[in-house]
Amino acid sequence: MRVTNLVKTYHLGRVDVPVLRGVSMSVSAGEFVAILGASGSGKSTLLHLLGGLDRPDKPLTGTIEFEGRTLHEFGSSELDRYRNEDVGFVFQFYHLLPELTVMENVLLGPMIRYGRLGYMARAGALKKEAESLLTTVGLGHRLKHRPAELSGGERQRVAIARALINQPKLLLADEPTGNLDHVTGGKILDMLMEIRRQRNQTMVVVTHDEETAKRADRVIRLMDGRVVEG
Amino acid sequence: MYQALLTRRYLFSKIMPLLAALAVLLCTAMVLVTWSVMGGFLNMLIGTGRTLTGDVAIAWPTTGFRHYEDLIKRLEADPMVAAAAPMIETPGMINLPDGRTEWIMVRGIDGPSFAKVTEYADILWWKRLNKPLPKDEKGEDIRLLDEFFGTPWEDRYQAGLNLERYNPRTGRVEAAAVLGIEVSKYNQRELGGFYTPYAPTKRNPDGTSQTERVFMPDSGQVTLNVLPTDVTGKGVETATAVMPVANEFQSGLYEADNKVAFIRLDALQKMLRMSPYTSAAAPQRSGPEDFATASETEVVQVPGRVTHVLVKGKGNEADAKELKKAVERVYAEFAAAHKGDVPTLDQIGRQIKTWREQNAMFIGAVEKETALVMFLFSMISLVAVVLILAIFWSMVAEKTKDIGILRAMGASKLGVAWVWIRYGLVIGVVGGLLGGLTAFAIVHNINPIHEWMGKALDIQIWDPRVYYFTTIPNKVNGTHAAIVMIGFVLASGVGALVPALRAAMLHPVRALRFE
């Protein structure tokens, strides 16, 4: 993934708030990159742009290339497919659907990907895959539980399993330990490192925590919307 | 796939969608119950409009037309016609035993043939009943007795059918009248839907009053006044006749039951000078050579006249228009055969009417009332659409974060919109089906429910003293049910559409950051 001179400005009423002021960076396959920065530095916005949740300013200021394809050239359905197949998100506040069980939350990605008939044809294999992933993150015994019945650390593990079920090329995590205590956060980070080792998973983790950043292959430090290191 | 899963989970995880389904249920049930009862009421009313008219009527009011026997013979020879009967209709005045005088419509009929064309035999009121009416729980209807005032009911029924009654004073069977049950005002309509005769009070010229012991079909007699006309329609002089009452009828059509008196056809023909008669007329001469016989006259039979011929078809109600065409065809042949002596088809054409055309004003009014009530209820039912819109709007707001999550996981805008539209449709289907079942249960049991309300709460909405029908219509029309249920499913979908589009247009990042 290559990012070149990316600019993003939010418009709050009549006031323009520049968030990213020309960010350039790259992430290689299998690499674990940490984006470090204080609150308001633009790191979450950068992650959203990398994941296709948001688009750069228009007229176009900066590009994001993924495997040679430019994201801003993607149509709406292509961008949906990119988010579903190529990217997996892990959020600070887990963002699980409260009405669904652990298993159903994890299977949501394949349901969106394959549609009704495609999913039903693969249901058996996909359920096995989801169960295996949940066992890997230590939740094999809580498949039918609802998110409300889980602790914060358990919820984040479900979110990680959900992000990985479609075998994305890029895992994007936004403060994955930010809402957890130190011990639990450490365990989550260990788990991400283990997954990365097993799958050679490319990961971009946004954090404000120096300890988390230290475990990355490379750290990109953001300040006031600009890359100051990395 | 995920839409189905989310719809299922959202439906049972919150109280709001269940309230929305309840709103749809109530609206569906309300509209369907109204339609069923009002529609049933309309059908019953329309049915009553047919009881006294047959399927098609040929009318030439006031003066009437001759050779009606020939017309009836020709009509009954037509394969589409089951029977035909003559009738005279004329306005008149009736003087009742208590001294009151009322304007009424006098109809002269031949009982047996009239009964073949109309429901006359069924609507005669005073006849033996084997079991009480549905609402006559105590069996208070006097028709359940073997006899009343010493006369068996069968005698009164036959007297009504033939419009004649034995007069003990003269020792003869005389032409008699059959009055609408409401004409005399001596019959009290009870809650059970039956009538109890009561003694009227007669006011004397000196200011005193006295109670008359009279049961109309037994000792009642009325004075009828009609205005005969000549063949040009000019009034001649009032004709008066005193007639005993043979029976009374209840057609279910208040206008008829309150304002019609039947008498025997020949009696009315006589009063109106429409009876057949023999006349002396100069013979037609072909030339001056007949001069020798110029003073001779010929005896001519002038046939009687009637103002109407009523026709009953062999087919069902839907065939009335075809029957009308057949009647017009037969009438054209009849008019040609009696050229100059009866109105031509062109003259009488507009007076040949199906029973629906004869009752068009009345049926149209009831249909419009039903449509108005349906319209008002449908307007009220828009509440369901707005309610679903409001509930879904609030649910979309509540589920904004879920929408952001779905979008982050690659769900398309259309896919997200479909979650909510589908959700609305499911609520419509659940509410609509349960509403349909509720309506069916209510309509099917509306009479027991109404009776219970009467006993427990002293509420009589459908009072047989006001309405002619003793029971409330209790049939749900399958097509109506389908229309209402599908309508509410679609309405629910429409109600969910705007919130669904709002959900689809939510920016994923803003949705994820929504608190």
Boltz contact constraints between the chains, C-beta under 6 A:
constraints:
  - contact:
      token1: [A, 48]
      token2: [B, 509]
      max_distance: 6.0
  - contact:
      token1: [A, 53]
      token2: [B, 408]
      max_distance: 6.0
  - contact:
      token1: [A, 53]
      token2: [B, 508]
      max_distance: 6.0
  - contact:
      token1: [A, 53]
      token2: [B, 509]
      max_distance: 6.0
  - contact:
      token1: [A, 54]
      token2: [B, 509]
      max_distance: 6.0
  - contact:
      token1: [A, 80]
      token2: [B, 410]
      max_distance: 6.0
  - contact:
      token1: [A, 80]
      token2: [B, 412]
      max_distance: 6.0
  - contact:
      token1: [A, 83]
      token2: [B, 410]
      max_distance: 6.0
  - contact:
      token1: [A, 84]
      token2: [B, 410]
      max_distance: 6.0
  - contact:
      token1: [A, 89]
      token2: [B, 408]
      max_distance: 6.0
  - contact:
      token1: [A, 95]
      token2: [B, 405]
      max_distance: 6.0
  - contact:
      token1: [A, 97]
      token2: [B, 402]
      max_distance: 6.0
  - contact:
      token1: [A, 99]
      token2: [B, 9]
      max_distance: 6.0
  - contact:
      token1: [A, 99]
      token2: [B, 13]
      max_distance: 6.0
  - contact:
      token1: [A, 108]
      token2: [B, 2]
      max_distance: 6.0
  - contact:
      token1: [A, 108]
      token2: [B, 409]
      max_distance: 6.0
  - contact:
      token1: [A, 109]
      token2: [B, 409]
      max_distance: 6.0
  - contact:
      token1: [A, 111]
      token2: [B, 1]
      max_distance: 6.0
  - contact:
      token1: [A, 111]
      token2: [B, 2]
      max_distance: 6.0
  - contact:
      token1: [A, 112]
      token2: [B, 2]
      max_distance: 6.0
  - contact:
      token1: [A, 112]
      token2: [B, 409]
      max_distance: 6.0
  - contact:
      token1: [A, 112]
      token2: [B, 410]
      max_distance: 6.0
  - contact:
      token1: [A, 112]
      token2: [B, 411]
      max_distance: 6.0
  - contact:
      token1: [A, 116]
      token2: [B, 1]
      max_distance: 6.0
  - contact:
      token1: [A, 119]
      token2: [B, 1]
      max_distance: 6.0
